[in-house]
């Protein structure tokens, strides 16, 4: 593993999969372009590679492909220190938490792989490269990647923070959605910390913008709500909103307020929100269907416009699901279901 401070990097060092390319006349990075680097590397995270996979010879071990990331130390917020981590391919890594439902994988600033059975904290995400989680089956085997998604080191963080203030909140820590393991369409959720700017519910007067959400092994029917837009500005609950399972066979056709059956083998998108005040999880059904999973993941649903009724709750995930799926865990393993973590409204489409 090689780590380099910004002052030590040449222009060749930062030609990272076309995402960051900066140089000056000498080919050396300079502190006076640090601000430009931060336009791209806005936070600690992965630049390229570092994908996990199950080890080919032993499904109780996992591998990490070669890759790179940036860790940003903001101890001095005026002069943040960016450290580039270059990580070689590493095979046969032990997961010490095989008897737990989930593990979370990190690489620290020394290049050491860390595996924990707890959801990432804000400190973890700031100080380590987060490679995502992995699910274990009942035979203590690693079966799925990446649940939840890894953190990428570029984006429009400042824009998203402003958008959060204006539109009602985001999940700060945790809140990872995954199958309950019950071989059906029930879901579990890890503990979360939700930012509640713009809301009237105050959990703690000393820190009024933050609300903790407890973990749920299975999200209960009393907190499990499926909704769609009626086409006239209102959200409508499914005819039986108190069930605790997804309905992967339905969609809201073109946002017109009519629930229709998906065609066999087609995919839909369900957007998931969490409410800080009452711990409800809301599953907002999409408006279109797609021939393939790839098409669904690449799509921007031009007919999807978020109803203002959900502006005050935090988006946490998008579920891409094939019509007819009956077991979320099997669907994830077979690639007919994908749960994608999201942290802002800009990622809803």
Secondary structure, 3 states (H helix, E strand, C coil): CEEEEHHHCECHHHCCCCCCCCCCCCCECCHHHHHHHHHHCCCCEEEEECCEEECCCCCCEEEECCEEEEEEECCCCCCCEEEEEEECCEEEEECCCCCCCEEEEEECCCCCEEEECCCCCHHHHHHCEEEEEEEECCCCCEEECCCCCCCECCCCHHHHHHHHHHHCCEEEEECCEEECCCCCCCEEECCEEEECCCCCCCCCHHHCCEEEECCECCCCHHHEEEEEECCCCCEEECCCCCCCCCCCCEEEHHHCCCEEECCCCCEEEEEEEECCCCCCEEEEECCCCECCHHHHHHCCCCCCCCCHHHCCCEEEEEEEEECCCCCHHHHHHHCCEEEEECCCHHHCC
